[in-house]
């Protein structure tokens, strides 16, 4: 197939003529792109994207550490119960954000309102 290259911008005017050859000899690297990042399967484990099930461990651990950083002390039983409630509310808010972001994409303000509404309802309960 014969064609020509023409620049898209006005900075340079470049006109090249060439011959295009299409082959299936090299596999496409587009199948290794995950969320815009190139992730080949032979990379080490720490360079791969995290699996979905890892969120079930990472989110509660982050919530506990964030609560402890905000001076939620666990010295007595009442504080431990409050810490548990804080972790449950934050995990529920994260889950609602994930679900809303899956169905309502390109509207981050609406997704944030749904997460905040979840926190407000669970806080009042």
Secondary structure, DSSP 8 states (H G I E B T S, - for coil): -EEEEE-SSSS---EEEEE----SSS--GGGGEETTEE--TTS-GGGS---GGGHHHHHHHHHHHHHHHTT---SSHHHHHHHHHHHHHHHHHHHHHHHHHHHSTT-HHHHHHHHHHHHHHHHH-
